[in-house]
């Protein structure tokens, strides 16, 4: 019984480690949409930068960069939070 449990544990660890992740550099950009989200702090402002590249048949057919600027600590009615917008989680919705 001990050997069966040990074998199961080893097989489980091996199967978890065998999953490989693909870096973006390795993904096929023949036909794809690549979106990069960046947050930069500049003085008392936060820059939310979105870069998009659209690939079709191996060619980059469109590029666009958008920047939204917000205050690092917006004034709200509930100002108990002392963190900056730089540390707010990013939620992405794909439609």
N, C-alpha and C positions, 0 to 999 in steps of 0.2 A: 504494500500500500504506500509506503514512504517513497519507493522508487517511482511509482506511478505519478504521485503528486509532484515529485521533483522533475520528472520528464515533462509533465504538463506545464509546469512553470517555465522550463527552458524553452519549450515550443512556443508558449505564449510570448515570451520576451523576444524570441527570434522573429516571430511573425510581426510584432509591433515594429521592430527595427528594420524589417525588409521593405516597408513602405517608403518610397522615395518621393520627395517633393520636387517639382520642376521650378527652377528659377525662371523669371520672366525672360531672361536672355535666351533660354532654351526653347521657349514656346514658339510655335510656327506663326509668323506674322504675315502669312500669305494673304489671309483675309481676316482681319481682327480689328477691334477697337481697344486702344490702350489708354487708360485714364490714370493720371498721377495726381494725388492730393498732397499738398505741402502746406504746412503752417509755419509762418515766420513771425517772430516778434520784432517789431521795429519801434523803439521808443515806447510810448503808451498805447500803441496800436498793434493789432494782430492782422497779418495778411494771410488770407485763405486763398491759396493759388490752386487752380485746377488746370491741368494740361491734358489735352486730348490729341491723339494721333489715330487716324483711320487708315488702315491698310486694306488694299483690295488687289488681288492677283499679284501680290508681291511688291506693289508700289504704294508709297505713302501718298494718298489722294487728298488728305485734308489734315490741317493742324490748327489748333485754337488754344489760346491761353486766356483764362478769366481770373480776375482777382477781386475778391471782396475784402473790404477793410472794415474792421470793427474795433471798438475800444477794448483794451486788454481787460478792463474790469467795468463792464457796462453798469450804469446806474439803474437799478430796478427797485421796486417797492420792497422786495425781500432781499436785502443786501447783507445777509448773514454769512454768505459764502465768500471766503477771502481768496479763493483760487482764481487763476487767470483763465481766459478762454483758450489759452494754449494747451491746457490740460483736460479740456472737455473731450469726451469720446467722439469718434467719427462714426456715423451710421450711413451706410450706402444702400440705396434702393435702386435696383435694376429693373427697368420696365421693358 
